[in-house]
Amino acid sequence: MQNLVETSGSTLMDTPGIGPVMAARLIGRTGRAHRFPTSAAFANYAGAAPVEIASANSPRARR
Protein backbone atom coordinates (compact mmCIF):
# COMPACT_ATOMS: atom_id res chain seq x y z
CA MET A 1 0.00 0.00 0.00
CA GLN A 2 2.84 2.38 0.76
CA ASN A 3 4.14 2.10 -2.80
CA LEU A 4 0.68 2.80 -4.22
CA VAL A 5 0.18 5.85 -1.99
CA GLU A 6 3.61 7.19 -2.93
CA THR A 7 2.90 6.53 -6.62
CA SER A 8 -0.31 8.57 -6.35
CA GLY A 9 1.72 11.63 -5.37
CA SER A 10 -0.15 11.99 -2.07
CA THR A 11 1.52 13.67 0.89
CA LEU A 12 -0.91 12.19 3.43
CA MET A 13 1.79 10.03 4.99
CA ASP A 14 3.72 13.21 5.87
CA THR A 15 0.97 13.91 8.41
CA PRO A 16 1.77 12.57 11.90
CA GLY A 17 -0.42 9.57 12.66
CA ILE A 18 -1.27 8.75 9.02
CA GLY A 19 0.40 5.57 7.83
CA PRO A 20 0.11 3.74 4.51
CA VAL A 21 -3.10 1.89 5.40
CA MET A 22 -4.99 5.00 6.56
CA ALA A 23 -3.68 7.04 3.62
CA ALA A 24 -4.80 4.35 1.16
CA ARG A 25 -8.25 4.21 2.77
CA LEU A 26 -8.63 8.00 2.62
CA ILE A 27 -7.54 8.18 -1.01
CA GLY A 28 -9.80 5.26 -1.92
CA ARG A 29 -12.80 6.82 -0.20
CA THR A 30 -12.44 10.44 -1.29
CA GLY A 31 -10.35 10.40 -4.42
CA ARG A 32 -8.18 13.42 -5.06
CA ALA A 33 -8.89 16.39 -2.80
CA HIS A 34 -8.37 18.88 -5.64
CA ARG A 35 -11.75 17.88 -7.07
CA PHE A 36 -13.35 19.93 -4.28
CA PRO A 37 -13.52 23.68 -4.98
CA THR A 38 -12.55 24.69 -1.42
CA SER A 39 -11.15 23.12 1.73
CA ALA A 40 -14.52 23.80 3.36
CA ALA A 41 -16.26 21.73 0.67
CA PHE A 42 -13.87 18.85 1.36
CA ALA A 43 -14.42 19.15 5.14
CA ASN A 44 -18.17 19.08 4.57
CA TYR A 45 -17.88 15.96 2.39
CA ALA A 46 -15.63 14.24 4.92
CA GLY A 47 -17.93 15.11 7.84
CA ALA A 48 -15.25 17.20 9.53
CA ALA A 49 -16.97 20.57 9.15
CA PRO A 50 -18.71 21.96 12.23
CA VAL A 51 -22.50 21.90 11.97
CA GLU A 52 -24.39 24.90 13.31
CA ILE A 53 -27.16 24.04 15.76
CA ALA A 54 -29.77 26.26 17.41
CA SER A 55 -29.64 26.44 21.17
CA ALA A 56 -31.71 29.02 23.10
CA ASN A 57 -31.35 31.71 20.43
CA SER A 58 -27.57 31.35 20.56
CA PRO A 59 -25.78 29.95 17.50
CA ARG A 60 -23.40 27.15 18.37
CA ALA A 61 -21.40 24.63 16.41
CA ARG A 62 -21.51 20.90 17.05
CA ARG A 63 -18.09 19.32 16.66
Distance bins in CASP14 RR format, pairs under 12 A and 6 or more apart:
PFRMAT RR
TARGET T0000
AUTHOR 0000-0000-0000
RMODE 2
METHOD distances of the structure
MODEL  1
1 7 0 0 0 0 0 1 0 0 0 0 0
1 8 0 0 0 0 0 1 0 0 0 0 0
1 10 0 0 0 0 0 1 0 0 0 0 0
1 12 0 0 0 0 0 1 0 0 0 0 0
1 13 0 0 0 0 0 1 0 0 0 0 0
1 19 0 0 0 0 1 0 0 0 0 0 0
1 20 1 0 1 0 0 0 0 0 0 0 0
1 21 1 0 1 0 0 0 0 0 0 0 0
1 22 0 0 0 0 1 0 0 0 0 0 0
1 23 1 0 0 1 0 0 0 0 0 0 0
1 24 1 0 1 0 0 0 0 0 0 0 0
1 25 0 0 0 0 1 0 0 0 0 0 0
1 26 0 0 0 0 0 1 0 0 0 0 0
1 27 0 0 0 0 1 0 0 0 0 0 0
1 28 0 0 0 0 0 1 0 0 0 0 0
2 8 0 0 0 0 0 1 0 0 0 0 0
2 10 0 0 0 0 0 1 0 0 0 0 0
2 12 0 0 0 0 0 1 0 0 0 0 0
2 13 1 0 0 1 0 0 0 0 0 0 0
2 18 0 0 0 0 0 1 0 0 0 0 0
2 19 1 0 0 1 0 0 0 0 0 0 0
2 20 1 1 0 0 0 0 0 0 0 0 0
2 21 0 0 0 0 1 0 0 0 0 0 0
2 22 0 0 0 0 0 1 0 0 0 0 0
2 23 0 0 0 0 1 0 0 0 0 0 0
2 24 0 0 0 0 1 0 0 0 0 0 0
3 9 0 0 0 0 0 1 0 0 0 0 0
3 10 0 0 0 0 0 1 0 0 0 0 0
3 13 0 0 0 0 0 1 0 0 0 0 0
3 20 0 0 0 0 1 0 0 0 0 0 0
3 23 0 0 0 0 0 1 0 0 0 0 0
3 24 0 0 0 0 0 1 0 0 0 0 0
4 10 0 0 0 0 1 0 0 0 0 0 0
4 12 0 0 0 0 0 1 0 0 0 0 0
4 13 0 0 0 0 0 1 0 0 0 0 0
4 20 0 0 0 0 1 0 0 0 0 0 0
4 21 0 0 0 0 0 1 0 0 0 0 0
4 23 0 0 0 0 1 0 0 0 0 0 0
4 24 1 0 0 1 0 0 0 0 0 0 0
4 25 0 0 0 0 0 1 0 0 0 0 0
4 27 0 0 0 0 1 0 0 0 0 0 0
4 28 0 0 0 0 0 1 0 0 0 0 0
5 11 0 0 0 0 1 0 0 0 0 0 0
5 12 1 0 0 1 0 0 0 0 0 0 0
5 13 1 0 0 1 0 0 0 0 0 0 0
5 14 0 0 0 0 0 1 0 0 0 0 0
5 15 0 0 0 0 0 1 0 0 0 0 0
5 18 0 0 0 0 1 0 0 0 0 0 0
5 19 0 0 0 0 1 0 0 0 0 0 0
5 20 1 0 1 0 0 0 0 0 0 0 0
5 21 0 0 0 0 1 0 0 0 0 0 0
5 22 0 0 0 0 1 0 0 0 0 0 0
5 23 1 0 1 0 0 0 0 0 0 0 0
5 24 1 0 1 0 0 0 0 0 0 0 0
5 25 0 0 0 0 0 1 0 0 0 0 0
5 26 0 0 0 0 1 0 0 0 0 0 0
5 27 1 0 0 1 0 0 0 0 0 0 0
5 28 0 0 0 0 0 1 0 0 0 0 0
6 12 0 0 0 0 0 1 0 0 0 0 0
6 13 1 0 0 1 0 0 0 0 0 0 0
6 14 0 0 0 0 0 1 0 0 0 0 0
6 19 0 0 0 0 0 1 0 0 0 0 0
6 20 0 0 0 0 1 0 0 0 0 0 0
6 23 0 0 0 0 1 0 0 0 0 0 0
6 24 0 0 0 0 0 1 0 0 0 0 0
6 27 0 0 0 0 0 1 0 0 0 0 0
7 20 0 0 0 0 0 1 0 0 0 0 0
7 23 0 0 0 0 0 1 0 0 0 0 0
7 24 0 0 0 0 0 1 0 0 0 0 0
7 27 0 0 0 0 0 1 0 0 0 0 0
8 20 0 0 0 0 0 1 0 0 0 0 0
8 23 0 0 0 0 1 0 0 0 0 0 0
8 24 0 0 0 0 1 0 0 0 0 0 0
8 26 0 0 0 0 0 1 0 0 0 0 0
8 27 1 0 0 1 0 0 0 0 0 0 0
8 28 0 0 0 0 1 0 0 0 0 0 0
8 31 0 0 0 0 1 0 0 0 0 0 0
8 32 0 0 0 0 1 0 0 0 0 0 0
8 33 0 0 0 0 0 1 0 0 0 0 0
9 23 0 0 0 0 0 1 0 0 0 0 0
9 27 0 0 0 0 1 0 0 0 0 0 0
9 32 0 0 0 0 1 0 0 0 0 0 0
9 33 0 0 0 0 0 1 0 0 0 0 0
9 34 0 0 0 0 0 1 0 0 0 0 0
10 18 0 0 0 0 1 0 0 0 0 0 0
10 19 0 0 0 0 0 1 0 0 0 0 0
10 20 0 0 0 0 0 1 0 0 0 0 0
10 22 0 0 0 0 0 1 0 0 0 0 0
10 23 1 0 0 1 0 0 0 0 0 0 0
10 24 0 0 0 0 1 0 0 0 0 0 0
10 25 0 0 0 0 0 1 0 0 0 0 0
10 26 0 0 0 0 1 0 0 0 0 0 0
10 27 1 0 1 0 0 0 0 0 0 0 0
10 28 0 0 0 0 0 1 0 0 0 0 0
10 30 0 0 0 0 0 1 0 0 0 0 0
10 31 0 0 0 0 1 0 0 0 0 0 0
10 32 0 0 0 0 1 0 0 0 0 0 0
10 33 0 0 0 0 1 0 0 0 0 0 0
10 34 0 0 0 0 0 1 0 0 0 0 0
11 18 0 0 0 0 1 0 0 0 0 0 0
11 19 0 0 0 0 0 1 0 0 0 0 0
11 23 0 0 0 0 1 0 0 0 0 0 0
11 26 0 0 0 0 0 1 0 0 0 0 0
11 27 0 0 0 0 0 1 0 0 0 0 0
11 32 0 0 0 0 0 1 0 0 0 0 0
11 33 0 0 0 0 0 1 0 0 0 0 0
12 18 1 0 1 0 0 0 0 0 0 0 0
12 19 1 0 0 1 0 0 0 0 0 0 0
12 20 0 0 0 0 1 0 0 0 0 0 0
12 21 0 0 0 0 0 1 0 0 0 0 0
12 22 1 0 0 1 0 0 0 0 0 0 0
12 23 1 1 0 0 0 0 0 0 0 0 0
12 24 0 0 0 0 1 0 0 0 0 0 0
12 25 0 0 0 0 1 0 0 0 0 0 0
12 26 1 0 0 1 0 0 0 0 0 0 0
12 27 1 0 0 1 0 0 0 0 0 0 0
12 28 0 0 0 0 0 1 0 0 0 0 0
12 29 0 0 0 0 0 1 0 0 0 0 0
12 30 0 0 0 0 0 1 0 0 0 0 0
12 31 0 0 0 0 0 1 0 0 0 0 0
12 32 0 0 0 0 0 1 0 0 0 0 0
12 33 0 0 0 0 1 0 0 0 0 0 0
13 19 1 0 1 0 0 0 0 0 0 0 0
13 20 1 0 0 1 0 0 0 0 0 0 0
13 21 0 0 0 0 0 1 0 0 0 0 0
13 22 0 0 0 0 1 0 0 0 0 0 0
13 23 1 0 1 0 0 0 0 0 0 0 0
13 24 0 0 0 0 1 0 0 0 0 0 0
13 26 0 0 0 0 0 1 0 0 0 0 0
13 27 0 0 0 0 0 1 0 0 0 0 0
14 23 0 0 0 0 1 0 0 0 0 0 0
15 22 0 0 0 0 1 0 0 0 0 0 0
15 23 0 0 0 0 1 0 0 0 0 0 0
15 26 0 0 0 0 1 0 0 0 0 0 0
16 22 0 0 0 0 0 1 0 0 0 0 0
17 23 0 0 0 0 1 0 0 0 0 0 0
17 26 0 0 0 0 0 1 0 0 0 0 0
18 24 0 0 0 0 0 1 0 0 0 0 0
18 25 0 0 0 0 1 0 0 0 0 0 0
18 26 1 0 0 1 0 0 0 0 0 0 0
18 27 0 0 0 0 0 1 0 0 0 0 0
19 25 0 0 0 0 1 0 0 0 0 0 0
19 26 0 0 0 0 1 0 0 0 0 0 0
19 27 0 0 0 0 0 1 0 0 0 0 0
20 26 0 0 0 0 0 1 0 0 0 0 0
20 27 0 0 0 0 0 1 0 0 0 0 0
21 27 0 0 0 0 0 1 0 0 0 0 0
21 28 0 0 0 0 0 1 0 0 0 0 0
22 28 0 0 0 0 0 1 0 0 0 0 0
22 29 0 0 0 0 0 1 0 0 0 0 0
23 29 0 0 0 0 0 1 0 0 0 0 0
23 30 0 0 0 0 0 1 0 0 0 0 0
23 31 0 0 0 0 0 1 0 0 0 0 0
24 30 0 0 0 0 0 1 0 0 0 0 0
24 31 0 0 0 0 0 1 0 0 0 0 0
25 31 0 0 0 0 0 1 0 0 0 0 0
26 32 0 0 0 0 0 1 0 0 0 0 0
26 33 0 0 0 0 1 0 0 0 0 0 0
26 42 0 0 0 0 0 1 0 0 0 0 0
26 45 0 0 0 0 0 1 0 0 0 0 0
26 46 0 0 0 0 1 0 0 0 0 0 0
26 48 0 0 0 0 0 1 0 0 0 0 0
27 33 0 0 0 0 1 0 0 0 0 0 0
29 42 0 0 0 0 0 1 0 0 0 0 0
29 45 0 0 0 0 1 0 0 0 0 0 0
29 46 0 0 0 0 1 0 0 0 0 0 0
29 47 0 0 0 0 0 1 0 0 0 0 0
30 36 0 0 0 0 1 0 0 0 0 0 0
30 41 0 0 0 0 0 1 0 0 0 0 0
30 42 1 0 0 1 0 0 0 0 0 0 0
30 43 0 0 0 0 0 1 0 0 0 0 0
30 44 0 0 0 0 0 1 0 0 0 0 0
30 45 1 0 0 1 0 0 0 0 0 0 0
30 46 1 0 0 1 0 0 0 0 0 0 0
30 47 0 0 0 0 0 1 0 0 0 0 0
30 48 0 0 0 0 0 1 0 0 0 0 0
31 42 0 0 0 0 0 1 0 0 0 0 0
31 45 0 0 0 0 0 1 0 0 0 0 0
31 46 0 0 0 0 0 1 0 0 0 0 0
32 42 0 0 0 0 0 1 0 0 0 0 0
33 39 0 0 0 0 1 0 0 0 0 0 0
33 41 0 0 0 0 1 0 0 0 0 0 0
33 42 1 0 1 0 0 0 0 0 0 0 0
33 43 0 0 0 0 0 1 0 0 0 0 0
33 45 0 0 0 0 1 0 0 0 0 0 0
33 46 0 0 0 0 1 0 0 0 0 0 0
34 41 0 0 0 0 0 1 0 0 0 0 0
34 42 0 0 0 0 1 0 0 0 0 0 0
35 41 0 0 0 0 1 0 0 0 0 0 0
35 42 0 0 0 0 1 0 0 0 0 0 0
35 45 0 0 0 0 1 0 0 0 0 0 0
36 42 1 0 1 0 0 0 0 0 0 0 0
36 43 0 0 0 0 1 0 0 0 0 0 0
36 44 0 0 0 0 1 0 0 0 0 0 0
36 45 1 0 0 1 0 0 0 0 0 0 0
36 46 0 0 0 0 1 0 0 0 0 0 0
36 49 0 0 0 0 0 1 0 0 0 0 0
37 44 0 0 0 0 0 1 0 0 0 0 0
37 45 0 0 0 0 0 1 0 0 0 0 0
38 44 0 0 0 0 1 0 0 0 0 0 0
38 45 0 0 0 0 0 1 0 0 0 0 0
38 49 0 0 0 0 0 1 0 0 0 0 0
39 45 0 0 0 0 0 1 0 0 0 0 0
39 46 0 0 0 0 0 1 0 0 0 0 0
39 48 0 0 0 0 1 0 0 0 0 0 0
39 49 0 0 0 0 1 0 0 0 0 0 0
40 46 0 0 0 0 0 1 0 0 0 0 0
40 47 0 0 0 0 0 1 0 0 0 0 0
40 48 0 0 0 0 1 0 0 0 0 0 0
40 49 1 0 0 1 0 0 0 0 0 0 0
40 50 0 0 0 0 0 1 0 0 0 0 0
41 47 0 0 0 0 0 1 0 0 0 0 0
41 48 0 0 0 0 0 1 0 0 0 0 0
41 49 0 0 0 0 1 0 0 0 0 0 0
42 48 0 0 0 0 1 0 0 0 0 0 0
42 49 0 0 0 0 1 0 0 0 0 0 0
43 49 1 0 1 0 0 0 0 0 0 0 0
43 50 0 0 0 0 1 0 0 0 0 0 0
43 51 0 0 0 0 0 1 0 0 0 0 0
43 63 0 0 0 0 0 1 0 0 0 0 0
44 50 0 0 0 0 1 0 0 0 0 0 0
44 51 0 0 0 0 1 0 0 0 0 0 0
47 62 0 0 0 0 0 1 0 0 0 0 0
47 63 0 0 0 0 0 1 0 0 0 0 0
48 63 0 0 0 0 1 0 0 0 0 0 0
49 61 0 0 0 0 1 0 0 0 0 0 0
49 62 0 0 0 0 0 1 0 0 0 0 0
49 63 0 0 0 0 1 0 0 0 0 0 0
50 59 0 0 0 0 0 1 0 0 0 0 0
50 60 0 0 0 0 1 0 0 0 0 0 0
50 61 1 1 0 0 0 0 0 0 0 0 0
50 62 1 0 0 1 0 0 0 0 0 0 0
50 63 1 0 1 0 0 0 0 0 0 0 0
51 59 0 0 0 0 0 1 0 0 0 0 0
51 60 0 0 0 0 1 0 0 0 0 0 0
51 61 1 0 0 1 0 0 0 0 0 0 0
51 62 1 0 1 0 0 0 0 0 0 0 0
51 63 0 0 0 0 1 0 0 0 0 0 0
52 58 0 0 0 0 0 1 0 0 0 0 0
52 59 1 0 1 0 0 0 0 0 0 0 0
52 60 1 0 0 1 0 0 0 0 0 0 0
52 61 1 0 1 0 0 0 0 0 0 0 0
52 62 1 0 0 1 0 0 0 0 0 0 0
52 63 0 0 0 0 0 1 0 0 0 0 0
53 59 0 0 0 0 1 0 0 0 0 0 0
53 60 1 0 1 0 0 0 0 0 0 0 0
53 61 1 0 0 1 0 0 0 0 0 0 0
53 62 1 0 1 0 0 0 0 0 0 0 0
53 63 0 0 0 0 0 1 0 0 0 0 0
54 60 1 0 0 1 0 0 0 0 0 0 0
54 61 0 0 0 0 0 1 0 0 0 0 0
54 62 0 0 0 0 0 1 0 0 0 0 0
55 61 0 0 0 0 0 1 0 0 0 0 0
55 62 0 0 0 0 1 0 0 0 0 0 0
END
